[in-house]
Amino acid sequence: MNFMSIHIDKEKCIGCGKCIIVCPGSLIYQDNNGKAFIKYPKDCWGCTACLKQCSVQAIKYYLGLDMGGGGGYLTIKKEAEYLDWYITTKEGKTKKIRINSKEANKY
């Protein structure tokens, strides 16, 4: 993919609907089985709100060449007040970045 986009893994999705609620573009829906899906991935704004809400890492955000990702992707895992950002390259190498969400917006 060469545009900002998310991919929702229906095998991992537990159907909680949190991603649907937080999507500012109202782009995420539930199918007949309660699993989330994005109808028009090219319309994704890249805000990552859905990634932050997904407790099972069912959502991947693709990092295209224009984002410096070279085709890799980002997933997020929430643990207490921390957000662990996992950046995986197209070669399969993963780097973890830990962000304290209580401290993240202090300037």
C-alpha positions as CSV (number, residue, x, y, z in Angstrom):
1,M,0.0,0.0,0.0
2,N,1.3,3.4,-0.8
3,F,-1.2,5.5,1.1
4,M,-2.0,5.9,4.7
5,S,-4.1,3.0,5.8
6,I,-5.0,0.7,8.5
7,H,-5.7,-3.0,8.3
8,I,-7.9,-4.8,10.7
9,D,-7.2,-8.5,11.3
10,K,-10.6,-10.1,11.8
11,E,-9.0,-13.2,13.4
12,K,-7.6,-11.0,16.2
13,C,-10.6,-8.7,16.5
14,I,-12.8,-9.4,19.5
15,G,-15.7,-7.1,18.3
16,C,-15.5,-4.7,21.2
17,G,-16.3,-1.7,18.9
18,K,-13.9,0.7,20.6
19,C,-12.2,1.5,17.3
20,I,-15.6,2.3,15.7
21,I,-16.4,4.8,18.5
22,V,-13.1,6.7,18.3
23,C,-12.6,6.9,14.5
24,P,-13.1,10.6,13.7
25,G,-13.9,9.9,10.1
26,S,-16.5,7.2,10.9
27,L,-14.7,4.9,8.6
28,I,-14.8,1.7,10.7
29,Y,-17.8,-0.6,10.8
30,Q,-18.9,-4.0,12.2
31,D,-19.7,-6.9,9.9
32,N,-22.5,-9.4,10.6
33,N,-20.1,-11.3,13.0
34,G,-19.4,-8.2,15.0
35,K,-15.8,-7.9,13.6
36,A,-14.5,-4.5,12.7
37,F,-13.6,-3.5,9.2
38,I,-12.6,-0.4,7.3
39,K,-14.7,0.1,4.2
40,Y,-12.5,2.6,2.4
41,P,-8.9,2.2,3.7
42,K,-7.7,5.0,1.4
43,D,-9.9,7.5,3.3
44,C,-8.0,6.8,6.6
45,W,-6.7,10.0,8.1
46,G,-3.8,8.2,9.9
47,C,-4.7,9.6,13.3
48,T,-4.0,6.2,15.0
49,A,-6.9,6.6,17.4
50,C,-8.2,3.1,16.6
51,L,-4.8,1.6,17.3
52,K,-4.6,3.2,20.7
53,Q,-8.0,1.7,21.6
54,C,-7.5,-1.8,20.3
55,S,-6.5,-4.0,23.3
56,V,-5.7,-7.1,21.2
57,Q,-3.5,-5.5,18.5
58,A,-5.9,-6.4,15.7
59,I,-5.2,-3.1,13.9
60,K,-2.0,-2.4,11.9
61,Y,-1.1,1.0,10.6
62,Y,1.0,0.8,7.4
63,L,4.1,3.0,7.3
64,G,4.6,3.8,3.6
65,L,7.8,5.2,2.0
66,D,6.4,8.7,2.4
67,M,6.2,8.1,6.2
68,G,9.8,6.7,6.4
69,G,8.5,3.2,7.0
70,G,9.5,1.6,3.8
71,G,6.5,-0.6,3.9
72,G,6.5,-1.5,7.6
73,Y,3.7,-1.2,10.0
74,L,2.8,0.0,13.5
75,T,0.8,-1.7,16.2
76,I,0.1,-0.4,19.7
77,K,-0.4,-2.2,23.0
78,K,-1.7,-0.4,26.0
79,E,-0.4,-1.3,29.5
80,A,-1.6,0.8,32.4
81,E,-0.6,4.4,31.6
82,Y,1.9,3.3,28.9
83,L,1.4,2.9,25.2
84,D,3.9,0.5,23.7
85,W,4.4,1.3,20.0
86,Y,5.7,-1.6,18.0
87,I,7.3,-0.7,14.6
88,T,7.9,-3.6,12.4
89,T,9.9,-3.3,9.2
90,K,9.1,-5.0,6.0
91,E,12.0,-7.4,6.8
92,G,10.2,-8.4,10.0
93,K,12.4,-6.6,12.6
94,T,10.5,-5.0,15.4
95,K,11.4,-2.0,17.6
96,K,9.4,-1.0,20.7
97,I,8.9,2.6,21.8
98,R,7.3,3.1,25.2
99,I,5.3,6.3,25.8
100,N,3.9,7.4,29.1
101,S,0.4,8.6,28.1
102,K,0.2,10.8,31.2
103,E,3.4,12.6,30.3
104,A,3.1,12.6,26.5
105,N,1.3,15.9,26.1
106,K,3.4,18.0,28.5
107,Y,5.5,20.6,26.8
